[in-house]
């Protein structure tokens, strides 16, 4: 086998210009795929991190049917205290869950005593929320000490855009008015503890308050919650956590005999999952284009090689070389051609990613300025790209190699 690769390498060096041009095509294809996969993949992972770490969390648990009517934030779909206690008991036994936090979500009117506007309230337990959404404090406009609570009872954090439009400054009093589950209206005065950027863009109207204040405002009976937000342990696949959680919750049924709870990952709750899917599709498309480049390039070179070396093939066949040896020789040439292009392409692609990382390029996405593009080098992704190119190279060389191995020595030697 070693001799076959030596002969194959020698044959490639006989046609230096053709080998260099073909290798250059493969190098460019591999390099572009590595760069695009690294940059697009790092952008996707960064955006997922922003969404999950500062807002949604990794997984959310609701009462069955809540997500289908989530736009109206229905209070009648809250989890009752007993249901919340049952969920807590299950969550404490889940090995893949790092932390969890309860929330109450509802709509409210925000007034500064001169004008009012509607807002969506996320009532949180500050200590637990910090463990689930570890980057929530980074959305605050003023610097916030991570060691201090996000907010206290009697305080509210409002969206920056609303505060600017209504001329509300931190420390100013505001009134929140909400309709209770039974249809009655209640209002309470709060102090603005801070302003927060909304990752949903100009239409975002998400404010935060303490969960105990929300229960007073809504006059709920007991520790009702709208949802429980979960954070998975690092390295644990979300699908595995969701499957384990659903299995443990399938025994809890409502009065109609149907599952009492529903479990969703962030992908089912965020429109960005569609963008993430499009990024994955684009990466796959670029890989397909790369495979096409490799197949066409290697196939063209190997067909030309077989055509130009018909008499040579007839000679070695007449000397007693087995057809399998001839087949292996040409496949080895195609494989080596792909190997040379893959190695050079991976090196150039890695170099490009390191240069981009060192340049610390910043960009703006939505209403999030100053995002840093830090491409991560995924070794498994590089190995997959290399394997695809090598397989495509060998596959492209197979048909010309098969043609060469099936030549009759007499016909080959008589070829002009």
N, C-alpha and C positions, 0 to 999 in steps of 0.2 A: 504493500500500500504506500509505503514511503517513497518508493521509486516512481510510482505513478504520479505523486504530487510533485516530485522533482522534475519529471519530464513535462508535466503540465505547466509548471512555472517557467521552464525553459521555452516552451512553445509560446507562452504569453509574451516573453521578452523578445521573441523574434519579430513581433509586430508592435513595436514600442508605441508608435503614434496612435494606432487603433486602440491599443490597451489603455493608453493614457486618456484618450477622449472618452472612452466608455467608462473608465473609472471615475472621471471627472463628473459625468452625469450622475453616477451613483453617489459620489461624495456630496454633490449639491443636494440631491434628494434626501439623503440621510441627515445632512446638516440642517436643512430646512425643517424636517420633521422634528428633530431634537429641539430646535429653537422654538418652534410653534407649540409643541407639546409642553415644554417647560414653562413658557410664558403664559399660555392659555390655562394650563393646569394650575399654576400658582395663582393666577387671577381668580379662577373659580374657587379654589380652596380658601383664598383670602376673603372673598365675599361670603362664602358659607360661614366662615369663622365670625365675621362681623354680624351676620344675621342671627346666628345661634348664640353667640356669646354676649350679645348686647340687647337681644329682644326676645326671640322665640324659644331659646333653649333647644336641646336636641330632640326631645320627645315631649308630647303633651297628652294628658289623660283627661277626658271629659265624660259627662253623662251621655249615654247613647242618644244620638240625634242632634247633639249641640252643634257640631261642625257644619251640618247642612243648613243651619239657620244662624250661623255665626255673625252675619252682617248686621243683624238686628240686636245682637248682644242680649238674648232673652234671659231675664232673671229667673223665670220659672224652670230653666234648665240647669240651675245650680245644683251642685252635689250637696245633699243633706249631711248634717254632722255625722250620723252613723255611717253613711257611705264613705265619707272622708276618713273616718277611723279605720274602716275595713281596708281602704286603699293604703293608708299608712302602714298597716300591719304587713301587707303584701310587699310594699316597696322596701321595707327594712330587711326583707329576706332576699332581695334581688342583688346578687353579687356584682352584676355589671353596672349598677347605678351608683354614681359618686355622690349625688346630692339631689334633693327635690325641694320645691317651694310651691306653696298655694297662692292662688291669685283670685281676685274677684274682678270681672270685667263688666262694665256698664257704661251707658251713655249719660251725659250730664250737661247742664248749662253752666258756663263760667261767666261770672259778672265781676266787673271792677267798680260797680256802683254807678257807672256812667253808660256802659254798653255791655252787651253780652254776646256770647257765641257758644256753639256746641263743641264738646270735646269728648273723646273716648278715654275713660279712666281705667288704668290698670292699678288695682289696689294690691299692694305687695307686703310681704313680711320681710323687711329690709335685710336682716341677717341671713335668712335662708335664700333670698333672691340673689344676694351677692355671690353665694356659692354656686348657683346655677348659671346666672348670666354674669360671668366674671368681668366682662368689659362694659357693663351698663354705665358705670361711673365715667367712662371715657367720653360718653356722649354729652355730659354736662358741660355747659359753656364756661363755667368758672372751674378752676382747679379744685379737685376734691381729694381729700386725704383718704386713701383706701381703708385706713384703720377706723374711720368714723362712719356712723350709719349714713345711708343714702338720704334718709329723711326721718323725721320724728313725727309723733302724733300731733295733729294740729297743723301740719305742713303739707304743701303740695308742690310738685314740680310740674311746670307747664311748658308746652312747646315754645321754642324760641320765636317762631314766626308769629304765633298768636300774641305773645308778649310784646313783640315789636309793633304789631298792628294796633294793639289796645293800649300801648304805652304803659305796660306793667313792668316794674322793676323788682328784683329780688328783695324780699322784706315787706312788700306791699300786701295789704289785706285783699282777699278776694272771697267771693261767695260761690259755692257749688250747690246747684239745685238739681235733684234727681227724682225721678218717679219710681216709687217702690213697686214691689211685685204685686201688691194689691191695688195699685192704681193711684194711691195717695202721693202727694208731693211733699218733699222735705228739703230744707236748705240749711247749710252750716257755713260758718266763716272760717277761712284758713289763711295762713301766711305763706307767701310764695318763697319756698326754700331755694329755688334755683330754676334755671332754664335748661332745656334739653334739646339737642338736635334730633330731628326725626328722620330715620333712615328711609321712610316712605316717600320723601320728597315734599313739594310744596303743599300737597293735600293732606299731609300728616297732621293729625290732631290728637296725639296720644299723650296724656298727662299721667302722672303717678302720684299716689297717695298711700298712706298707711292702711293696711287691711282692717285694723280695728276701727279706724275712722269711717271706712266704707260701710262696715256693719252698723255703725251708729246712724250714718246718713240714710242707709237703706232700711234700717230698722229690721234687720234680719234676726231670726230666732236661732241662736246658737252659732256655731262656727261653720256656716255655709261657705263654700268656695265654688268658683266657676270652673277652674281648671287646676291641675297640678302639673308643673313644669319640671322635667327631669334633665339631668346632665349625666351622660354616660362616662364611664371611666376611660381614660386615654387608651387607645389601642383596641378597645372592644367594639366590634361592628354594631351599628345601630340595629340592623336587622335581627341580630342575635338577641339583643336586649328586648326588642319589641316582641319577638316570638316567645321568649320566656315569660314576658309580662302578660301577654295575651293568654298564654296557657294557664297561668295562675289566676287570671281573672275570669276565665270562661265559666267557672262555676257560680259566679254571681249573676243572678237573673232578676229582671224587674217583674212587676205584677203581671205582665203579659207573657212571661216565660221567655223573654228575649234577653240577650246580654245587657247588663246594666251599664257597662262602661265601654268606651271606645278609645283606642290608642292610635296616635298618629305621630309620625316623624315630622321634622321641620319641612321636609319636601312636600308633604300633603297640605301644609298650611301657608306656604310662601310662594308667590308667583316667580321668585327667582329660580325655583327648581326647574322651570321651563328654560330659563337662560342657561342653567348648568347643563341641562340635557342637550341644548343646542351646541354648547362648547364641546361636549363629548362627541357629538355627531360630526362637528367640524374636524376634530382631531382624527376621528376614524376616516373621514373623507380624505384628509391629507395623507394618511397612511396608505389608503387605496391608490392615490395618485403616485405615491412613492413606489408602491409595488408595481404599478403599470410601467413606470420609468425603468425600473430594474429589469422587468420581464422583457420589455421591448429592446432595451440596450443589449442585454446579454444574449437574447435570442438572435438579434441581428449579427452580433460579433461571431457567435458560434456557427451560424449558418454560413457566413462568409468564410470562416475558418475551415469548415468541412468542404465547401465548394473548392477552395484553393488547394486543399491537401488531399484530393481524391487519389492521386497516384501514390502519395505517401501512405495513405490508408491501405491501398491495395498492396503495397510492398510489405507492410508489417503484418497484414493478414496472410499474405503468401508465405511469410516466414514462420507461420504457425501461431501467431498471436490470437488468442481466443476472442470471440465477439464481446464477451463480458469485459475483457480487459480494455478493448477499444472503447466500449461504452463508458467504463469507469474513467478512462483518460479524459474524455471530453467533458464529462460531468465534473471532474476535478478541476478542469480549466475554468468552467463557469463558476464553480464554488470559490476558487481562488480569486477570480475577478470580483465577485461579490464581497469576499473577505477583505481584500485590499481597500475597496471603496467604503466598506462599513467601518473599518478601523479609522481611516482618515476622516470620514464624515462624523463619527462619534467624537473624535478628538476636537474637530473644529466646532461642532455643536456645543460641546461642554465648555470650550473656551469662550464661545459667544455668550453662553448663560452666565459664566463667571464675570465677564466684562459688564454685562447688563446689571448684575447684582452689585458689582463694585461702583457703578455709576450712580446708584441710588436714585433711579428715575421715579418721580412722583407724578400723580395724575389725579383727576377728579372724576368720581363716579356718582351720578345723581347729586345729592346734596352733601357728599362726603369728600371734601377737598383734602389734599395732602396725603393721599394713599401712596404707599411705597411699593414699587414693583420689585419683589424679592423672589426671583425664580428659584425653586427648590430642585435639586438634582435627585431624581428618582431612579435608583439603580435598577430596580425591577423593570421600569419602563424602558430604560436603555437596553437591557438584555432582551426584552421583547422586540424592540425595533431591530436589534442586531439579528435575532433569530429569524424575523420575517424576511429581512434582506437576504440572508444566506439561503433560506429555503426557496425564495423566489429565484435566486441566481441558479441554484441547482435544478430547479424545476424548468427554468427557461432553457437550460443546456440539455435537458433530457431528450427533447425531440430531435435536435441535430445529432446528439450522441447516438440515439437509436438508429437514425438514418445511416450514420457512419458504420455502426457495428453490423448492419445488415447488407453492406456492400459485398458483392462477389469479387474476389481478388482479380479474376481475369478481366471483368468489365472495368474495374477501377484502374488496373494497369494500362488498359487500352484507351483510357479517357484522354482526350486532347483538350 
